[in-house]
């Protein structure tokens, strides 16, 4: 998992998905791997309002800059 490498190397990682239970468990497992931190934010990428909510939440939490978005992320072209 891409997130593992980041957490092991002291990065802050946000993971997202539809299943809150799985997402929270994954973040917890990642937090035991290294010096970095992992957080889960629930979002369904097929729902436009969830994408906007995710962006708003990330904007509140990270005020400087975003360094990487996983290439596995699908964002509908009309929202770009």
Order of alpha helices (4+ residues) and beta strands (2+ residues): alpha-beta-alpha-beta-alpha
